[in-house]
Amino acid sequence: LAPKCDGLLSASLSVPSALRAPPPPTALPLRWPPASGLGGVESDFREACGEAIASGRPLHLARDAVVVLQETLRVSGARDHLRIVGEAGATIEGRGQNVFYVIGAHTKLELTGVRVHHTATTAQGKNGSDIGAALGVFGRAEVLLSEVELSSPCGLGIWLAQRARLQALGCRIQDCGRSGLAMFGRSAAVLRECSISRCAVHGACARAQTDLLLSDCTIADCGRRGAYVYDSGTLRMIGSSVTGTRDESRAAVEAAGSRAGNSVHAEIAQCCISNNRGVGLRLRGAVEYASIGNEFLQNGGVDVDVAVGEENGVWPRMREAAAESSCSDRGAGSTSDAPS
């Protein structure tokens, strides 16, 4: 007979505390500057960024800390992920062609609560090759921004190309010598509750096969246009506003597909386009569009201008699902949404 073992299997087994393995040590947060003071050596900051990537931990910038980078900081390793979190007043100033240059297969940069100020000058050569940005994002890289302020008095705020991706929440792009956001290739961007202001050219510009969403955003006091999509790009503006553009010959918001082979898609819904020197909304050429529930106030030109493409002879076409809703656009002196 088997020996009796009543209660043996149900009894709890305990290991004496002296024999238990100690818990793994808690990783100390990465902080910069590591010692007292608000400044630090550039090489130390670059080393801290490398450690943050290697360890998977975020790098925390102290309150009012200022980082000055003489050369562009590259994040380029495949699947590298750099996270930087700033306390109030934390600033990263860059004097190279870009402050951050992010490129690679699934490379990622994540910034929270920092100011990125690009101070490099540019000769503005004919081919624009010397123009830089606060953030340059290329390849299949991705950038995540939360409550970040970006500026570039001689360049772009954010430059996206190839298949780069951007997500921004509660950010401010301002005081740019070119456009606040410039998109090329097959890049995509989603901006929510962001502001773009005082950019010399466009607030946001998307060309080629790009995809841009502006949700609950404000664009103010830009030189030529607030939002501009052309070539074969897609623009969706929801619950956003454009005001204060300064060029009488251009529209505050424009979707243009005027060349052969162009195919632009634009959806403008529940937006306010007001107090701009030129036309409120211009749709030109091979554009499939929806304009729903928008408000146009005190623009210098007509509120909505629908025009044929200069080179391809194509008129914009209203998306069928939006046709019945287009009559809810509000504004004095609006033109028809169909060519006459």
Helices and strands as residue ranges (DSSP letters): G 17-19, E 30-32, H 42-55, E 59-61, E 66-69, E 73-75, E 81-86, E 91-94, E 98-102, E 108-112, E 115-118, E 133-137, E 142-146, E 149-152, E 156-160, E 165-169, E 172-176, E 181-183, E 188-192, E 195-199, E 202-206, E 211-215, E 218-220, E 225-230, E 234-238, E 241-243, E 253-257, E 264-269, E 272-274, E 281-285, E 287-292, E 295-297, E 304-307, E 317-318, G 320-322, G 326-328
